[in-house]
Amino acid sequence: MPKPDAADGPPPFEDAFTGDDVEQRIYGTILQTREPTTASSIADAAECDPKTARKYLDWFEQLGVVTRHDGHPTTYERNDAYFEWRRINQLATKQSAAELQDRVRDLTTRIREYEDAYDAASPAAVDAVAAAEGSDERTIDDVYSDLADWATAREERDRYERARQQRTGGEREQASG
């Protein structure tokens, strides 16, 4: 089997944005930032002038992509609420209300199965060690995997439900208008 050419694959993580324009490099840096960061640090990571970084960061702030924290120095933080809104909006526009409802039903079924299996209302209410010790078939890794999947299913169901409500609300507005 021939070895794939490195040029055909994704760039190495350290150089993930090489070749992109400065706006894309700053945006990519924002996506990877997990805490308030100075414009100079973002500029260093994006390999651009701090003045240019500030210009784009101000623009991203106006769009809601980042939150600006005034202080000495001013810092910028990725706005997770913006990305959550964007994901919900994408779901609402790309899937029908019926598709969204079906996904909510599937996720609700999966969540109920976990609630029944662990006799708890949420993954946070489960003592993983006790659940593994009290089971002949589940290892601690199985329990942790179940709890992570359960938590993810709950988050995803909330996201799909919000998208469904957005989609059906928009359809009602169009029907009455």
NUGU-769561 format. One record per residue: residue number from 1; residue in one letter; y, z, x of N, C-alpha, C in turn. Coordinates in steps of 0.05 Angstrom, whole numbers. Atoms other than C-alpha are relative to their C-alpha. Example, Ala and Ser with C-alpha at 12.3 -4.5 7.8 and 13.67 -1.06 7.14 Angstrom:
# residues 2
+-----+-----+--------+--------+--------+--------+--------+--------+--------+--------+--------+
:   n : res :    n_v :    n_w :    n_u :   ca_v :   ca_w :   ca_u :    c_v :    c_w :    c_u :
+-----+-----+--------+--------+--------+--------+--------+--------+--------+--------+--------+
:   1 :   a :    -24 :      0 :     18 :    -90 :    156 :    246 :     24 :      0 :     18 :
:   2 :   s :    -24 :     -1 :    -16 :    -21 :    143 :    273 :     22 :     14 :    -15 :
+-----+-----+--------+--------+--------+--------+--------+--------+--------+--------+--------+
# end
This chain:
# residues 177
+-----+-----+--------+--------+--------+--------+--------+--------+--------+--------+--------+
:   n : res :    n_v :    n_w :    n_u :   ca_v :   ca_w :   ca_u :    c_v :    c_w :    c_u :
+-----+-----+--------+--------+--------+--------+--------+--------+--------+--------+--------+
:   1 :   m :    -23 :      0 :     17 :      0 :      0 :      0 :     25 :      0 :     18 :
:   2 :   p :    -23 :      1 :    -17 :     67 :    -19 :     30 :     18 :     24 :     -4 :
:   3 :   k :    -18 :    -23 :      0 :    115 :     36 :     48 :     26 :     -8 :    -13 :
:   4 :   p :    -25 :      8 :     12 :    177 :     35 :      3 :     23 :      1 :     20 :
:   5 :   d :    -24 :      1 :    -17 :    241 :     16 :     38 :     19 :     23 :     -8 :
:   6 :   a :    -18 :    -23 :      5 :    287 :     77 :     45 :     25 :     -9 :    -15 :
:   7 :   a :    -24 :     10 :     13 :    345 :     33 :     21 :     -4 :     -3 :    -30 :
:   8 :   d :      6 :      3 :     29 :    310 :     24 :    -46 :      0 :     26 :    -15 :
:   9 :   g :      2 :    -26 :     13 :    305 :     98 :    -60 :     28 :     13 :     -3 :
:  10 :   p :    -25 :    -15 :      2 :    358 :    150 :    -76 :     10 :      9 :     27 :
:  11 :   p :    -10 :     -9 :    -26 :    404 :    172 :    -20 :    -10 :     29 :      4 :
:  12 :   p :      8 :    -28 :     -5 :    386 :    237 :     15 :     20 :     19 :    -15 :
:  13 :   f :    -17 :    -18 :     15 :    413 :    298 :    -22 :     27 :      6 :     14 :
:  14 :   e :    -25 :     -6 :    -15 :    464 :    313 :     33 :     20 :    -23 :     -3 :
:  15 :   d :    -18 :     24 :      2 :    493 :    242 :     24 :     -2 :    -12 :    -28 :
:  16 :   a :      5 :     11 :     27 :    482 :    235 :    -51 :     22 :    -18 :    -10 :
:  17 :   f :    -22 :     15 :     11 :    551 :    205 :    -63 :     12 :    -19 :     20 :
:  18 :   t :    -10 :     19 :    -20 :    559 :    162 :     -1 :      3 :    -27 :    -13 :
:  19 :   g :     -4 :     26 :     11 :    589 :     96 :    -21 :     14 :      1 :    -27 :
:  20 :   d :    -15 :     -3 :     26 :    617 :    122 :    -87 :     29 :      2 :      6 :
:  21 :   d :    -29 :     -4 :     -3 :    691 :    121 :    -98 :      6 :     30 :     -1 :
:  22 :   v :     -7 :    -28 :     -3 :    729 :    186 :    -88 :     -2 :     15 :    -27 :
:  23 :   e :      2 :    -13 :     26 :    731 :    201 :   -163 :    -29 :      9 :     -5 :
:  24 :   q :     28 :     -6 :      4 :    655 :    198 :   -167 :    -10 :     21 :     19 :
:  25 :   r :      8 :    -21 :    -19 :    647 :    240 :   -104 :     10 :     27 :     -9 :
:  26 :   i :    -11 :    -26 :     10 :    693 :    294 :   -133 :    -16 :      9 :    -24 :
:  27 :   y :     15 :     -6 :     24 :    657 :    291 :   -200 :    -28 :     11 :      8 :
:  28 :   g :     26 :     -9 :     -9 :    590 :    297 :   -165 :      0 :     27 :     13 :
:  29 :   t :     -3 :    -26 :    -12 :    615 :    356 :   -125 :      3 :     21 :    -22 :
:  30 :   i :     -4 :    -19 :     22 :    638 :    390 :   -189 :    -27 :      6 :    -14 :
:  31 :   l :     26 :     -4 :     13 :    569 :    380 :   -219 :    -18 :     19 :     16 :
:  32 :   q :     16 :    -17 :    -17 :    538 :    416 :   -160 :     12 :     28 :      4 :
:  33 :   t :    -14 :    -25 :     -4 :    589 :    473 :   -160 :     -8 :     20 :    -21 :
:  34 :   r :      9 :    -20 :     19 :    564 :    537 :   -191 :     19 :     24 :     -3 :
:  35 :   e :    -19 :    -22 :      2 :    624 :    583 :   -180 :     28 :    -11 :      6 :
:  36 :   p :    -27 :     10 :     -6 :    700 :    577 :   -175 :      3 :     -7 :     29 :
:  37 :   t :     -2 :     11 :    -27 :    716 :    535 :   -114 :     28 :    -12 :      4 :
:  38 :   t :    -27 :     10 :     -6 :    781 :    516 :    -80 :      0 :    -31 :      2 :
:  39 :   a :     -3 :     29 :     -2 :    807 :    444 :    -81 :     -7 :     -9 :     29 :
:  40 :   s :      6 :      7 :    -28 :    801 :    444 :     -4 :    -30 :     -2 :      4 :
:  41 :   s :     29 :      0 :     -3 :    727 :    461 :     -8 :    -12 :    -24 :    -14 :
:  42 :   i :     10 :     23 :     15 :    715 :    408 :    -60 :      7 :    -26 :     15 :
:  43 :   a :     -8 :     23 :    -16 :    754 :    358 :    -17 :    -18 :     -3 :     24 :
:  44 :   d :     18 :      2 :    -23 :    711 :    375 :     43 :    -27 :    -11 :     -8 :
:  45 :   a :     26 :      9 :     10 :    647 :    365 :      3 :      1 :    -30 :     -9 :
:  46 :   a :     -3 :     27 :     10 :    674 :    300 :    -27 :     11 :    -19 :     21 :
:  47 :   e :    -11 :     15 :    -22 :    701 :    277 :     40 :     25 :    -16 :     -8 :
:  48 :   c :    -26 :     11 :      7 :    772 :    265 :     16 :     22 :     19 :      7 :
:  49 :   d :    -24 :    -17 :     -5 :    842 :    292 :     25 :      3 :     21 :    -22 :
:  50 :   p :     -4 :    -20 :     20 :    856 :    358 :    -10 :     20 :     -7 :    -22 :
:  51 :   k :    -21 :      9 :     20 :    917 :    327 :    -44 :    -13 :    -19 :    -21 :
:  52 :   t :     15 :     18 :     18 :    872 :    273 :    -73 :    -19 :     16 :    -18 :
:  53 :   a :     19 :    -17 :     15 :    821 :    325 :    -95 :     16 :     14 :    -22 :
:  54 :   r :    -16 :    -15 :     20 :    876 :    365 :   -131 :      8 :    -19 :    -23 :
:  55 :   k :     -8 :     19 :     20 :    900 :    302 :   -167 :    -23 :     -5 :    -20 :
:  56 :   y :     22 :      5 :     18 :    830 :    288 :   -194 :     -9 :     25 :    -14 :
:  57 :   l :      7 :    -25 :     13 :    816 :    361 :   -208 :     18 :      6 :    -23 :
:  58 :   d :    -19 :     -3 :     22 :    879 :    365 :   -250 :     -7 :    -18 :    -24 :
:  59 :   w :      8 :     19 :     21 :    856 :    303 :   -288 :    -26 :     10 :    -13 :
:  60 :   f :     25 :    -10 :     12 :    785 :    332 :   -297 :      6 :     25 :    -17 :
:  61 :   e :     -7 :    -23 :     17 :    818 :    396 :   -323 :     11 :     -9 :    -27 :
:  62 :   q :    -10 :     11 :     26 :    856 :    356 :   -376 :    -22 :    -10 :    -18 :
:  63 :   l :     23 :     10 :     15 :    790 :    324 :   -397 :    -19 :     22 :     -9 :
:  64 :   g :     17 :    -22 :      7 :    757 :    392 :   -401 :    -25 :      3 :     18 :
:  65 :   v :     23 :      0 :    -18 :    707 :    378 :   -345 :      0 :     25 :     18 :
:  66 :   v :     -3 :    -24 :    -16 :    733 :    435 :   -302 :     19 :     20 :    -12 :
:  67 :   t :    -18 :    -21 :      7 :    768 :    501 :   -314 :     15 :      8 :     25 :
:  68 :   r :    -17 :     -8 :    -22 :    826 :    518 :   -269 :      6 :     30 :     -1 :
:  69 :   h :     -6 :    -28 :     -2 :    835 :    590 :   -246 :     23 :      4 :     19 :
:  70 :   d :    -23 :     -4 :    -17 :    905 :    605 :   -222 :     -3 :     25 :     16 :
:  71 :   g :      1 :    -23 :    -18 :    910 :    652 :   -164 :      7 :    -10 :     28 :
:  72 :   h :     -5 :      7 :    -28 :    917 :    651 :    -89 :    -26 :      1 :     15 :
:  73 :   p :     -6 :     28 :      8 :    884 :    603 :    -78 :    -10 :     -6 :    -28 :
:  74 :   t :     10 :     10 :     26 :    875 :    565 :   -143 :    -29 :    -10 :      4 :
:  75 :   t :     27 :     10 :     -1 :    802 :    551 :   -157 :     -7 :    -15 :    -25 :
:  76 :   y :     10 :     17 :     22 :    764 :    503 :   -202 :    -29 :      6 :     -4 :
:  77 :   e :     28 :     -6 :      7 :    699 :    515 :   -238 :     -9 :    -21 :    -21 :
:  78 :   r :     12 :     19 :     19 :    653 :    467 :   -275 :      0 :     14 :    -28 :
:  79 :   n :     -1 :    -10 :     28 :    662 :    476 :   -351 :    -26 :     -7 :    -13 :
:  80 :   d :     26 :      5 :     12 :    591 :    483 :   -376 :      2 :     -7 :    -30 :
:  81 :   a :     -4 :      5 :     28 :    616 :    482 :   -448 :      5 :    -30 :     -5 :
:  82 :   y :     -6 :     29 :      2 :    642 :    411 :   -437 :    -26 :    -16 :      1 :
:  83 :   f :     24 :     15 :     -3 :    574 :    387 :   -413 :    -20 :      5 :    -23 :
:  84 :   e :     16 :     -6 :     24 :    539 :    422 :   -471 :      9 :    -17 :    -24 :
:  85 :   w :    -11 :     17 :     21 :    586 :    388 :   -520 :     -7 :    -29 :      3 :
:  86 :   r :      6 :     28 :     -6 :    575 :    322 :   -486 :    -30 :     -7 :     -7 :
:  87 :   r :     29 :      4 :      6 :    498 :    329 :   -491 :     -5 :     -1 :    -30 :
:  88 :   i :      4 :     -1 :     29 :    502 :    347 :   -565 :     12 :    -25 :    -12 :
:  89 :   n :    -12 :     24 :     10 :    549 :    289 :   -578 :    -18 :    -24 :      5 :
:  90 :   q :     18 :     22 :     -6 :    501 :    241 :   -543 :    -24 :      0 :    -19 :
:  91 :   l :     23 :     -1 :     18 :    443 :    266 :   -585 :      8 :     -9 :    -28 :
:  92 :   a :     -9 :      7 :     27 :    483 :    259 :   -649 :      6 :    -29 :     -4 :
:  93 :   t :     -6 :     28 :      2 :    504 :    188 :   -634 :    -24 :    -18 :      5 :
:  94 :   k :     23 :     17 :     -8 :    438 :    162 :   -606 :    -24 :      3 :    -17 :
:  95 :   q :     24 :     -5 :     17 :    389 :    192 :   -656 :      9 :      3 :    -29 :
:  96 :   s :     -6 :     -3 :     29 :    386 :    189 :   -731 :     -3 :     29 :     -8 :
:  97 :   a :      3 :    -27 :     10 :    391 :    251 :   -773 :    -29 :      7 :     -4 :
:  98 :   a :     29 :     -5 :      4 :    317 :    244 :   -790 :    -14 :      6 :     27 :
:  99 :   e :     12 :     -5 :    -26 :    298 :    241 :   -716 :      8 :     27 :     10 :
: 100 :   l :     -9 :    -27 :     -8 :    340 :    302 :   -701 :    -14 :     22 :    -15 :
: 101 :   q :     13 :    -20 :     17 :    310 :    340 :   -760 :    -29 :      2 :      8 :
: 102 :   d :     28 :     -1 :     -9 :    239 :    321 :   -737 :     -2 :     16 :     26 :
: 103 :   r :      1 :    -15 :    -26 :    254 :    348 :   -667 :      5 :     30 :     -5 :
: 104 :   v :     -4 :    -28 :      7 :    282 :    413 :   -697 :    -25 :     12 :    -11 :
: 105 :   r :     25 :    -10 :     12 :    218 :    421 :   -738 :    -21 :      4 :     22 :
: 106 :   d :     20 :     -2 :    -21 :    174 :    408 :   -677 :      5 :     24 :     18 :
: 107 :   l :     -8 :    -22 :    -17 :    212 :    458 :   -635 :     -4 :     27 :    -15 :
: 108 :   t :      4 :    -25 :     16 :    211 :    510 :   -691 :    -29 :      7 :     -1 :
: 109 :   t :     29 :     -5 :      1 :    136 :    503 :   -696 :     -9 :     12 :     27 :
: 110 :   r :      7 :    -10 :    -27 :    129 :    513 :   -620 :     10 :     29 :      4 :
: 111 :   i :    -12 :    -27 :     -2 :    175 :    574 :   -623 :    -17 :     20 :    -16 :
: 112 :   r :     16 :    -18 :     17 :    135 :    605 :   -680 :    -27 :      6 :     13 :
: 113 :   e :     26 :     -4 :    -14 :     71 :    595 :   -640 :      3 :     21 :     22 :
: 114 :   y :     -5 :    -20 :    -20 :    101 :    635 :   -583 :      5 :     27 :    -12 :
: 115 :   e :     -5 :    -25 :     13 :    127 :    688 :   -630 :    -26 :     13 :     -9 :
: 116 :   d :     26 :    -11 :      9 :     57 :    696 :   -659 :    -17 :      8 :     23 :
: 117 :   a :     17 :     -6 :    -23 :     22 :    694 :   -592 :      8 :     25 :     15 :
: 118 :   y :    -10 :    -24 :    -14 :     66 :    748 :   -562 :     10 :     22 :    -18 :
: 119 :   d :     -8 :    -20 :     19 :     82 :    785 :   -626 :     28 :     11 :      6 :
: 120 :   a :    -27 :     -7 :     -7 :    156 :    783 :   -609 :     19 :    -21 :    -11 :
: 121 :   a :    -20 :     18 :     12 :    220 :    752 :   -636 :     13 :    -18 :     21 :
: 122 :   s :    -13 :     16 :    -21 :    244 :    725 :   -569 :    -14 :      5 :     27 :
: 123 :   p :     12 :     -4 :    -26 :    221 :    716 :   -497 :     10 :     25 :     14 :
: 124 :   a :    -12 :    -24 :    -12 :    268 :    772 :   -476 :    -14 :     26 :     -9 :
: 125 :   a :     13 :    -23 :     11 :    228 :    820 :   -519 :    -28 :      4 :     11 :
: 126 :   v :     27 :     -2 :    -11 :    164 :    808 :   -480 :      0 :     12 :     28 :
: 127 :   d :      5 :    -12 :    -26 :    141 :    851 :   -422 :    -22 :    -18 :     12 :
: 128 :   a :     18 :     20 :    -11 :    109 :    796 :   -380 :    -24 :     13 :     14 :
: 129 :   v :     22 :    -13 :    -14 :     67 :    843 :   -337 :    -19 :     12 :    -20 :
: 130 :   a :     18 :    -12 :     20 :     40 :    881 :   -397 :    -15 :    -22 :    -16 :
: 131 :   a :     13 :     22 :     15 :     26 :    815 :   -434 :    -23 :    -12 :     17 :
: 132 :   a :     21 :     11 :    -18 :    -14 :    789 :   -374 :    -23 :     20 :      3 :
: 133 :   e :     21 :    -21 :     -4 :    -51 :    855 :   -363 :    -16 :      4 :    -26 :
: 134 :   g :     14 :     -4 :     25 :    -69 :    859 :   -437 :    -15 :    -25 :    -10 :
: 135 :   s :     12 :     25 :      8 :    -98 :    789 :   -438 :    -23 :     -8 :     19 :
: 136 :   d :     22 :      9 :    -16 :   -165 :    762 :   -414 :      5 :    -29 :      9 :
: 137 :   e :     -4 :     28 :     -6 :   -140 :    690 :   -415 :     26 :     -8 :     13 :
: 138 :   r :    -26 :      7 :    -12 :    -68 :    693 :   -390 :      5 :     15 :     26 :
: 139 :   t :     -9 :    -12 :    -25 :    -47 :    705 :   -319 :     30 :      6 :     -2 :
: 140 :   i :    -29 :     -6 :      0 :     22 :    731 :   -302 :     16 :    -27 :      3 :
: 141 :   d :    -14 :     26 :     -2 :     41 :    659 :   -282 :      0 :    -14 :    -26 :
: 142 :   d :      2 :     13 :     27 :     17 :    634 :   -350 :     21 :     12 :    -18 :
: 143 :   v :    -19 :    -13 :     18 :     60 :    686 :   -385 :     28 :     -8 :      8 :
: 144 :   y :    -27 :      8 :     -9 :    122 :    670 :   -343 :      5 :    -29 :     -8 :
: 145 :   s :     -4 :     28 :      7 :    111 :    596 :   -356 :      5 :     -2 :    -31 :
: 146 :   d :     -4 :      0 :     29 :    104 :    609 :   -431 :     28 :     10 :     -8 :
: 147 :   l :    -26 :    -11 :      6 :    167 :    652 :   -432 :     22 :    -19 :      7 :
: 148 :   a :    -20 :     20 :     -8 :    207 :    599 :   -395 :      0 :    -23 :    -20 :
: 149 :   d :      1 :     22 :     19 :    182 :    544 :   -442 :     11 :      9 :    -28 :
: 150 :   w :     -9 :    -11 :     26 :    196 :    588 :   -503 :     31 :      1 :      0 :
: 151 :   a :    -30 :     -1 :     -2 :    268 :    601 :   -479 :     12 :    -28 :     -1 :
: 152 :   t :    -10 :     28 :      0 :    278 :    527 :   -466 :     -2 :    -12 :    -27 :
: 153 :   a :      4 :     11 :     27 :    250 :    509 :   -534 :     22 :     11 :    -19 :
: 154 :   r :    -21 :    -11 :     17 :    300 :    557 :   -567 :     27 :    -13 :      6 :
: 155 :   e :    -26 :     12 :     -7 :    359 :    528 :   -529 :      1 :    -29 :    -10 :
: 156 :   e :      1 :     28 :      8 :    336 :    457 :   -543 :      2 :     -2 :    -31 :
: 157 :   r :     -2 :      1 :     29 :    327 :    472 :   -617 :     28 :      4 :     -9 :
: 158 :   d :    -29 :     -5 :      7 :    398 :    500 :   -621 :     16 :    -25 :      5 :
: 159 :   r :    -15 :     25 :     -7 :    424 :    437 :   -587 :     -5 :    -22 :    -20 :
: 160 :   y :      7 :     20 :     19 :    386 :    391 :   -633 :     10 :      6 :    -28 :
: 161 :   e :    -11 :     -8 :     26 :    407 :    430 :   -694 :     30 :     -5 :     -2 :
: 162 :   r :    -29 :      6 :     -1 :    480 :    426 :   -674 :      5 :    -30 :     -2 :
: 163 :   a :     -3 :     29 :      1 :    472 :    351 :   -663 :     -6 :    -10 :    -28 :
: 164 :   r :      7 :      8 :     27 :    438 :    344 :   -731 :     23 :      6 :    -19 :
: 165 :   q :    -23 :     -8 :     18 :    495 :    382 :   -765 :     23 :    -19 :      5 :
: 166 :   q :    -22 :     18 :     -6 :    546 :    339 :   -729 :     -6 :    -28 :    -12 :
: 167 :   r :      8 :     26 :     10 :    508 :    276 :   -748 :      2 :     -1 :    -31 :
: 168 :   t :      0 :      0 :     30 :    499 :    295 :   -822 :     28 :      5 :    -10 :
: 169 :   g :    -28 :     -4 :      8 :    571 :    320 :   -826 :     16 :    -25 :      1 :
: 170 :   g :    -13 :     26 :     -3 :    596 :    253 :   -801 :     -8 :    -19 :    -21 :
: 171 :   e :     10 :     18 :     20 :    552 :    216 :   -849 :     11 :      7 :    -27 :
: 172 :   r :    -12 :     -9 :     25 :    578 :    258 :   -907 :     29 :     -9 :     -2 :
: 173 :   e :    -28 :      8 :     -1 :    650 :    244 :   -886 :      3 :    -30 :     -6 :
: 174 :   q :     -1 :     29 :      4 :    637 :    169 :   -884 :     -7 :     -7 :    -29 :
: 175 :   a :      8 :      6 :     27 :    603 :    170 :   -952 :     22 :      8 :    -20 :
: 176 :   s :    -21 :     -9 :     19 :    661 :    208 :   -985 :     26 :    -15 :      5 :
: 177 :   g :    -25 :     13 :     -7 :    715 :    167 :   -950 :      2 :    -27 :     -9 :
+-----+-----+--------+--------+--------+--------+--------+--------+--------+--------+--------+
# end
